[in-house]
Amino acid sequence: MRRSRFILPLIWALALTPGGSSPAAAQMADTLPKDKKTGFGTFTEGSGFKIADTEHGDLNVKLFTYIRYLNQLGLDDSYTDGFGNVKTVRQRQDIQFQKVNIQFLGWLLSRKFRYLAYVWTSNTSQGQGAQVVVGGNLQYRFNQHFTAGAGIGALPTTRTTEGSFPFWLPVDNRVMADEFFRGSYTMGVWAKGDVTKRLSYSAMLGNNLSQLGVDAGQLDNTMDTWSFSLAWKPTTGEFGKLDGFGDFERHQRVATRIGGHYTHSTENRQSQPDTDAIENSQIRLSDGSIIFTPGLFGEGIVVNDVTYHMASADVGAKFRGFSLELEYYWRLVNNLRGPETEGLGEFRDDGFTLLASAMVVPKQLQVYVTGSKIYGEYGDPSEFRLGVNWYPFKSEAVRWNAQWIQLNHSPVGGNSLPFVVGGNGPVLHTDLQVNF
């Protein structure tokens, strides 16, 4: 019976389907053509429509949005966490005009001085804090070795938060292990650039791991959220558009990338976003429990502060439409502070993601498979995916995605994500995305 409830809506959705946005847009403010002179009303894929072009600056408008059908009816309706508590899993089936991100970007007075402002909404989170975000950043590019920026940015904790959005294999959702380990978007300052032609760096000092849904009065005053990344591209000096996933460009030489990331942050219970907040980056145990939950470790025990350390390393290769990409994560949460926390010690987790894809029809049809696993002290959840991307106009500006996910006790989830905390079983969703 449960299988039929899952399959019938799937058939209906596929029959009707034609063919990070998220604040990760903050990382794309310096991708406009720097030397190409264009006129009023022109269009450049990846930079949007130019609506003003003067000697004092220019203005471009971009749009990211997608429609999603989601079916979680195949999931188990409950799960047992690592402490023996039975919890309900709310199975969803809905159609959402999921996200809208309108960006205004360009240069002002000097081509080295860049601005980005955006209005961003997640319609699955109507009524919650940060459901609508008005944000952006300012950047100054001194030279190819040093760009300084300030505003809302993504902590470069993993490859998906170092600026590759939205050029991922799925539409606007990460694989499970990446979602579990990563940091998120916060306000801060950063520097980035090229050390050499093939080696680049990024460093950011932020307020906390995730400021979406967190007001300034909730922040602690430690100001010690640091994140660093290095990326080496030894063979071609590039790895596709924004170092994205998959080989849409169809490299004729083997493109390779080796990356590393490290993040440190003191986190306070009050300065963490709500459970279902947009781009939620809660510190969770591997059974999905939020570490700041009062009484989680026993009666009277309340964790108010922790120190978060996270490192990751990634390798990848692309060639003639094929790609193979691996990332491994290590996380340590220690220095727990609060009433009755003296004997809690520390928590160590590690895990990986593996992604493989192929352009079956160049610039038109892509298939992919991903695997993801976490090795934790409160369980070893995993995930497996099969997906397809179709580009009807042979352009990354429009794509249709369909994806099947097999969850094994997911420790992460949220309204904007296709998976749910404790999810065990199959999930299917399909998306129609526009990004120009």
C-alpha positions as CSV (number, residue, x, y, z in Angstrom):
1,M,0.0,0.0,0.0
2,R,2.8,2.4,0.9
3,R,4.6,1.6,-2.3
4,S,1.5,2.6,-4.4
5,R,1.2,5.9,-2.5
6,F,4.8,6.6,-3.4
7,I,4.8,5.5,-7.1
8,L,1.5,7.0,-8.4
9,P,2.3,10.6,-7.5
10,L,5.8,10.0,-9.0
11,I,4.2,9.0,-12.4
12,W,1.9,12.0,-12.2
13,A,4.8,14.4,-11.5
14,L,7.0,13.1,-14.3
15,A,4.1,13.3,-16.8
16,L,3.4,17.0,-16.0
17,T,7.1,18.1,-15.8
18,P,8.3,20.1,-18.8
19,G,11.4,19.1,-21.0
20,G,23.2,27.2,-2.4
21,S,18.9,30.8,-4.4
22,S,20.6,30.9,-1.5
23,P,23.0,33.4,0.0
24,A,25.8,31.5,-1.9
25,A,25.1,34.2,-4.5
26,A,27.3,36.3,-2.2
27,Q,30.2,34.3,-3.6
28,M,29.4,35.2,-7.3
29,A,29.6,39.0,-7.1
30,D,32.9,39.1,-8.9
31,T,32.1,36.8,-11.8
32,L,31.0,39.6,-14.2
33,P,33.0,40.1,-17.4
34,K,35.7,42.6,-16.6
35,D,36.9,43.7,-20.0
36,K,33.9,43.1,-22.3
37,K,32.0,46.3,-23.1
38,T,28.3,45.6,-23.5
39,G,25.3,47.8,-24.2
40,F,21.9,48.4,-22.6
41,G,19.6,45.4,-22.5
42,T,22.3,42.8,-23.3
43,F,22.3,39.3,-21.8
44,T,25.3,37.3,-20.7
45,E,24.7,33.8,-19.3
46,G,25.9,33.7,-15.7
47,S,25.7,37.5,-15.4
48,G,22.1,38.1,-16.2
49,F,20.6,41.1,-18.1
50,K,22.6,44.3,-18.2
51,I,20.1,47.2,-17.7
52,A,22.6,50.0,-17.2
53,D,26.1,50.6,-18.5
54,T,27.8,53.9,-17.9
55,E,31.2,55.3,-17.3
56,H,30.5,55.4,-13.6
57,G,29.3,51.8,-13.2
58,D,26.9,49.2,-14.4
59,L,23.8,47.3,-13.1
60,N,23.0,43.7,-13.9
61,V,19.9,41.7,-12.8
62,K,19.9,37.9,-12.3
63,L,17.3,35.4,-11.3
64,F,17.5,32.0,-9.7
65,T,14.3,30.1,-9.0
66,Y,12.8,26.6,-9.3
67,I,9.6,24.6,-8.9
68,R,9.8,21.3,-7.0
69,Y,7.5,18.3,-6.6
70,L,8.5,16.3,-3.5
71,N,7.3,12.8,-2.4
72,Q,8.4,11.4,1.0
73,L,5.5,9.0,1.4
74,G,7.9,6.0,1.2
75,L,9.7,7.0,4.4
76,D,9.1,5.2,7.7
77,D,6.7,7.2,9.8
78,S,8.9,7.1,12.9
79,Y,12.5,6.5,14.1
80,T,14.4,5.9,17.3
81,D,17.2,8.2,18.2
82,G,20.5,7.3,19.9
83,F,19.0,7.8,23.3
84,G,16.1,5.4,22.8
85,N,13.4,8.1,22.1
86,V,10.8,7.3,19.4
87,K,10.1,10.3,17.2
88,T,7.6,10.9,14.5
89,V,8.6,11.5,10.9
90,R,6.3,13.8,9.0
91,Q,6.0,12.5,5.5
92,R,5.5,15.3,2.9
93,Q,4.0,15.4,-0.6
94,D,3.7,18.8,-2.1
95,I,4.5,21.1,-5.0
96,Q,6.4,24.3,-4.1
97,F,7.6,27.4,-6.0
98,Q,10.6,26.7,-3.8
99,K,12.9,29.6,-3.9
100,V,13.3,33.0,-5.6
101,N,16.5,34.9,-5.6
102,I,16.7,38.2,-7.5
103,Q,20.2,39.7,-7.6
104,F,21.4,43.2,-8.5
105,L,25.2,43.3,-9.1
106,G,27.9,45.2,-10.9
107,W,30.7,47.7,-10.4
108,L,30.7,51.3,-9.2
109,L,33.2,54.1,-10.0
110,S,35.9,51.5,-10.4
111,R,35.7,48.1,-12.1
112,K,37.6,46.8,-9.1
113,F,34.8,47.9,-6.7
114,R,31.9,45.4,-6.9
115,Y,28.6,45.3,-5.2
116,L,25.9,42.6,-4.8
117,A,22.4,43.1,-3.3
118,Y,19.7,40.5,-3.4
119,V,16.2,39.6,-2.3
120,W,15.9,35.9,-1.5
121,T,12.9,33.9,-0.3
122,S,12.3,30.3,0.6
123,N,8.6,29.6,0.2
124,T,8.7,26.3,2.1
125,S,9.5,28.3,5.2
126,Q,6.6,30.8,5.1
127,G,6.1,32.4,8.5
128,Q,9.6,31.4,9.9
129,G,12.5,33.7,10.7
130,A,14.6,34.6,7.6
131,Q,12.0,33.3,5.2
132,V,12.7,36.5,3.2
133,V,16.3,37.8,3.2
134,V,17.5,41.1,1.9
135,G,21.3,41.0,1.8
136,G,24.5,41.3,-0.1
137,N,28.1,42.3,0.1
138,L,30.8,44.7,-1.2
139,Q,34.1,43.6,-2.6
140,Y,37.2,45.3,-3.9
141,R,39.6,43.4,-6.2
142,F,43.1,44.8,-5.7
143,N,44.6,42.3,-8.2
144,Q,44.3,38.6,-9.0
145,H,46.0,37.7,-5.7
146,F,43.8,39.7,-3.3
147,T,40.1,40.5,-3.2
148,A,38.7,41.8,0.1
149,G,35.0,41.6,0.9
150,A,32.4,42.2,3.6
151,G,28.8,41.4,4.1
152,I,26.9,38.1,3.9
153,G,29.1,35.3,2.7
154,A,29.5,31.5,2.9
155,L,32.1,30.1,5.2
156,P,34.4,28.0,3.0
157,T,33.9,24.9,5.2
158,T,33.4,22.4,2.3
159,R,33.5,22.6,-1.5
160,T,29.8,23.5,-1.8
161,T,30.2,26.6,0.4
162,E,33.3,27.9,-1.3
163,G,31.3,29.3,-4.2
164,S,30.3,26.5,-6.5
165,F,26.5,27.1,-6.1
166,P,24.3,26.6,-8.2
167,F,26.4,24.4,-10.4
168,W,25.7,21.2,-8.4
169,L,24.4,17.8,-9.7
170,P,21.1,18.1,-7.8
171,V,19.1,21.4,-7.7
172,D,19.8,23.4,-4.6
173,N,20.4,20.5,-2.2
174,R,23.6,18.9,-0.9
175,V,24.3,15.2,-0.4
176,M,23.5,14.1,3.2
177,A,27.1,14.1,4.7
178,D,27.9,17.5,3.2
179,E,24.8,18.9,4.8
180,F,25.6,17.4,8.2
181,F,29.2,18.6,8.4
182,R,29.3,22.0,6.7
183,G,29.1,25.5,8.0
184,S,26.7,28.0,6.5
185,Y,26.2,31.6,5.7
186,T,27.0,34.4,8.0
187,M,28.0,38.1,8.1
188,G,31.7,38.8,8.2
189,V,34.8,39.8,6.2
190,W,36.9,37.7,3.8
191,A,39.8,37.6,1.5
192,K,40.4,35.5,-1.5
193,G,42.6,35.3,-4.6
194,D,45.3,33.3,-6.5
195,V,48.5,32.3,-4.8
196,T,49.8,31.1,-8.2
197,K,48.1,30.5,-11.5
198,R,46.8,27.1,-10.3
199,L,46.5,27.6,-6.5
200,S,43.8,29.7,-4.9
201,Y,42.8,30.5,-1.4
202,S,39.8,31.8,0.6
203,A,39.6,32.9,4.2
204,M,36.7,34.3,6.2
205,L,36.0,35.7,9.7
206,G,32.3,35.5,10.6
207,N,29.9,36.0,13.4
208,N,28.9,32.3,13.8
209,L,28.3,29.2,11.7
210,S,24.9,30.3,10.4
211,Q,23.3,33.7,11.0
212,L,20.2,33.1,9.0
213,G,17.3,33.4,11.4
214,V,19.5,34.7,14.2
215,D,19.4,38.3,15.2
216,A,22.3,40.4,16.5
217,G,21.1,40.2,20.1
218,Q,21.4,36.4,20.1
219,L,25.0,36.4,19.0
220,D,27.8,35.8,21.5
221,N,30.7,38.2,21.6
222,T,33.5,35.7,21.0
223,M,34.0,36.6,17.3
224,D,36.1,33.5,16.6
225,T,34.4,31.8,13.7
226,W,37.3,31.3,11.2
227,S,37.2,29.3,8.0
228,F,40.0,28.7,5.4
229,S,40.3,26.9,2.1
230,L,42.9,26.1,-0.5
231,A,42.2,24.7,-4.0
232,W,44.9,23.4,-6.4
233,K,44.1,22.7,-10.1
234,P,47.3,21.1,-11.3
235,T,46.5,20.1,-14.8
236,T,44.4,22.8,-16.5
237,G,44.3,25.6,-13.9
238,E,40.5,25.5,-13.8
239,F,37.7,23.1,-12.9
240,G,34.7,24.4,-14.9
241,K,32.3,27.2,-14.0
242,L,32.7,28.3,-10.4
243,D,34.5,24.9,-9.8
244,G,31.1,23.3,-10.0
245,F,30.2,19.6,-10.1
246,G,29.9,17.5,-13.3
247,D,31.4,18.2,-16.7
248,F,28.8,20.2,-18.7
249,E,31.7,22.0,-20.4
250,R,33.1,18.6,-21.7
251,H,36.8,19.1,-21.0
252,Q,39.1,17.8,-23.8
253,R,42.0,17.7,-21.3
254,V,41.7,16.1,-17.9
255,A,40.8,18.8,-15.4
256,T,41.8,18.0,-11.8
257,R,41.2,19.7,-8.5
258,I,42.5,19.0,-4.9
259,G,41.1,21.1,-2.1
260,G,41.3,21.5,1.6
261,H,39.2,23.3,4.3
262,Y,39.4,24.0,8.0
263,T,36.8,25.8,10.2
264,H,36.8,26.7,13.9
265,S,34.0,28.3,15.8
266,T,32.6,28.8,19.3
267,E,28.9,28.2,19.2
268,N,26.2,29.3,21.7
269,R,22.8,27.6,22.0
270,Q,21.0,30.9,21.5
271,S,22.9,31.8,18.4
272,Q,21.9,28.7,16.5
273,P,19.1,28.9,14.0
274,D,15.7,27.2,14.5
275,T,15.4,23.5,13.6
276,D,13.8,24.1,10.2
277,A,15.4,27.5,9.4
278,I,16.5,28.2,5.9
279,E,19.9,26.8,5.1
280,N,19.9,25.4,8.6
281,S,23.4,24.4,9.8
282,Q,22.6,23.0,13.3
283,I,25.3,21.1,15.2
284,R,23.7,17.7,15.4
285,L,24.8,14.3,16.6
286,S,24.9,11.5,14.0
287,D,21.4,10.4,15.1
288,G,20.0,13.8,14.3
289,S,19.7,15.1,17.8
290,I,20.6,18.8,18.2
291,I,23.5,19.0,20.7
292,F,21.9,22.0,22.5
293,T,18.6,20.3,23.4
294,P,18.1,20.7,27.1
295,G,18.1,17.3,28.9
296,L,19.4,15.5,25.9
297,F,22.3,13.8,27.8
298,G,20.4,13.4,31.1
299,E,18.2,15.3,33.5
300,G,19.5,18.7,34.4
301,I,22.2,18.7,31.7
302,V,22.1,21.7,29.5
303,V,24.8,22.4,26.9
304,N,25.0,26.2,26.3
305,D,28.4,26.5,24.5
306,V,30.6,24.2,22.4
307,T,33.7,24.5,20.2
308,Y,33.3,23.3,16.6
309,H,36.3,22.1,14.6
310,M,35.8,20.8,11.0
311,A,38.2,19.9,8.2
312,S,37.5,18.4,4.8
313,A,39.6,17.4,1.8
314,D,38.3,17.0,-1.8
315,V,39.7,15.5,-5.0
316,G,38.1,15.5,-8.5
317,A,38.6,14.9,-12.2
318,K,36.7,15.8,-15.3
319,F,37.1,14.6,-18.9
320,R,34.9,14.6,-22.0
321,G,31.7,14.8,-20.1
322,F,32.6,12.5,-17.2
323,S,33.4,13.5,-13.7
324,L,34.4,11.7,-10.5
325,E,34.5,13.7,-7.2
326,L,35.2,12.7,-3.6
327,E,35.2,14.7,-0.4
328,Y,36.0,13.5,3.1
329,Y,35.1,15.2,6.4
330,W,36.3,15.2,10.0
331,R,34.5,17.0,12.8
332,L,35.4,17.5,16.5
333,V,32.9,19.1,18.9
334,N,34.4,19.7,22.4
335,N,34.7,22.1,25.2
336,L,31.0,21.7,26.1
337,R,29.9,24.2,28.7
338,G,26.7,24.5,30.8
339,P,25.0,23.1,33.8
340,E,26.1,19.6,34.7
341,T,28.3,19.2,31.5
342,E,31.6,18.3,33.2
343,G,31.6,14.7,32.3
344,L,30.4,14.9,28.7
345,G,33.8,14.9,27.0
346,E,34.0,15.4,23.2
347,F,32.3,14.0,20.0
348,R,34.1,12.9,16.9
349,D,32.5,12.2,13.6
350,D,33.8,11.7,10.1
351,G,32.3,10.8,6.7
352,F,32.5,11.1,2.9
353,T,30.6,11.9,-0.3
354,L,31.3,10.3,-3.7
355,L,29.8,11.7,-6.8
356,A,30.0,10.4,-10.4
357,S,28.3,11.9,-13.5
358,A,28.3,11.6,-17.3
359,M,26.9,13.8,-20.0
360,V,25.1,11.1,-22.1
361,V,24.2,13.7,-24.7
362,P,26.6,16.7,-24.7
363,K,25.1,19.9,-23.2
364,Q,21.7,18.2,-23.1
365,L,21.4,15.1,-20.9
366,Q,23.4,14.2,-17.8
367,V,23.1,11.2,-15.4
368,Y,24.7,10.9,-12.0
369,V,25.0,8.7,-9.0
370,T,26.1,9.7,-5.5
371,G,26.9,8.0,-2.2
372,S,27.3,9.5,1.2
373,K,28.0,8.1,4.7
374,I,28.7,9.4,8.2
375,Y,30.6,7.5,10.9
376,G,29.4,8.8,14.2
377,E,29.2,8.1,17.9
378,Y,25.4,7.9,17.7
379,G,24.9,5.9,14.5
380,D,26.3,5.5,11.0
381,P,23.7,7.0,8.6
382,S,24.1,6.8,4.9
383,E,22.4,7.9,1.6
384,F,22.4,6.8,-2.1
385,R,21.1,8.8,-5.1
386,L,20.3,8.4,-8.7
387,G,19.6,11.4,-10.8
388,V,19.2,12.9,-14.2
389,N,19.5,16.5,-15.6
390,W,18.0,17.6,-18.9
391,Y,19.0,20.9,-20.4
392,P,16.3,21.6,-23.1
393,F,18.0,24.6,-24.5
394,K,21.5,23.2,-24.3
395,S,22.3,25.9,-21.7
396,E,22.7,25.7,-17.9
397,A,20.2,28.6,-17.6
398,V,17.3,26.1,-17.7
399,R,17.3,22.5,-16.5
400,W,14.9,19.8,-15.4
401,N,16.1,17.5,-12.6
402,A,14.7,14.2,-11.3
403,Q,16.2,12.4,-8.4
404,W,15.7,9.3,-6.3
405,I,17.2,9.2,-2.8
406,Q,17.5,6.2,-0.6
407,L,18.0,7.4,3.0
408,N,19.3,5.3,5.9
409,H,18.4,7.3,9.1
410,S,19.2,10.8,7.9
411,P,20.6,13.0,10.7
412,V,19.7,16.2,8.8
413,G,16.6,17.7,7.3
414,G,14.5,20.8,6.9
415,N,11.6,22.3,5.0
416,S,13.8,23.5,2.1
417,L,15.5,20.1,1.8
418,P,14.2,16.8,0.2
419,F,15.2,14.8,3.3
420,V,14.0,14.9,6.8
421,V,15.7,14.2,10.2
422,G,15.3,10.5,10.9
423,G,14.3,9.7,7.4
424,N,14.6,6.0,6.5
425,G,13.5,4.9,3.0
426,P,13.0,6.3,-0.5
427,V,12.4,9.9,-1.5
428,L,11.7,11.2,-5.0
429,H,11.6,14.8,-6.2
430,T,11.7,16.6,-9.5
431,D,12.7,20.2,-10.1
432,L,12.5,22.8,-13.0
433,Q,15.2,25.4,-12.5
434,V,15.9,28.8,-14.1
435,N,19.3,30.4,-13.4
436,F,20.6,33.2,-15.6
